[in-house]
Amino acid sequence: MFEHKKHDLLPFPLFLARVMRYLMYSILLICFSLAIGVSGYHFFAKLSWIDSLYNASMILTGMGPVAVLPTNGAKVFASIYALFSGIAFLSTVAVIFTPIVHRLMHKMHLENGNTSG
């Protein structure tokens, strides 16, 4: 998927295309995570769709819950979703920065002239 350390640095336009592709992957991950939260808040907490979206968005971004959860099932879902959201956030950041970090490491490797390996 990525060029090997012995290969030349990817041309900048192709690198930008790679960054955009990984940005799209991260947006899909966010949308998938948001869909889980919206569905869970709607069905477990009996919130309206817009309130479910608002609550799920706030949890996913780390801001915290907004609505009062009426049942124990809703509270358990919210707890699980909060833990999932932390992992989803870290995963999204990793996906976004992967091509950038790879390019930086590849460039540093080429500048050192180290071709052993």
Buried (B, 14 or more C-beta within 10 A) or exposed (E): EEEEEEEEEBEEEEBEEBBEEBEEBBEEBBEEBBEBBBBBBBEBBBBEEEBBBBBBBBBBEEEEBBBEBEEEEBBEBBEEBBEBBEEBBEBBEEBBBBBEEBBEEBEEBBEEEEEEE
